[in-house]
């Protein structure tokens, strides 16, 4: 007799265990004082970094300006230009006539003007030089244009312009004073040179701007009535140069 087999009902599969949500504690809330201190520390750090950058930049600029200033001062001390020197070497009077009326002086005269560059490292260039002759602070000749002059280092240049040829109106004081000086055979005249100049540093190709120049040379000339030609210069003519 066959054994009775008892079949047990299959065990039902147990459901997978469900994960229970874990209750993590919430992050601790930052107190207002701590948050303010953290923001303050970050701001302080950025401020110090920015301040340090500004200080470094200012230091670099200061050092650069000091170097440029020291270099400029050194170059100026080495190459600083000196004023040119002027003198009147010779004089010749071909005519000197006073008429009244009208009150005029008509003259023809010539002066040799010597200009010297005393600089060892700087050359000089003159532009638009003009000259005239004055008596008692009043011009008795028209202005004469001089040629452009270039001075090398420690060099001298001489020009001999001819003044006059055209009658110039003068005051009574000038006319009477000239007649009196002719009687004493000594006439005080002033040769005036005006124009512009600039300096150039030799070897560095550095040029300055234009500067005005005003030269006054007071001369005493011996004069004999009726004499024509070169006249003696009495004393050493003194020339004052203003830049």
Secondary structure, DSSP 8 states (H G I E B T S, - for coil): -------------------------------HHHHHHHHHHHHHHHHHHHHHHHHHHHHHHHHHHHHHHHHHHHHHHHH-----EEEEEEEEEEEEEEETTTTEEEEEEEEEEEEE---SSEEEEEEEEEEEEEETTEE-S--EE---EEE-TT-EEEE--EEE-S-EE--HHHHHHHHHHHHHTEEEEEEEEEEEEEEEETTTTEE---EEEEEEEEEEEE--TT--EEE-EEEEEEEEEE-
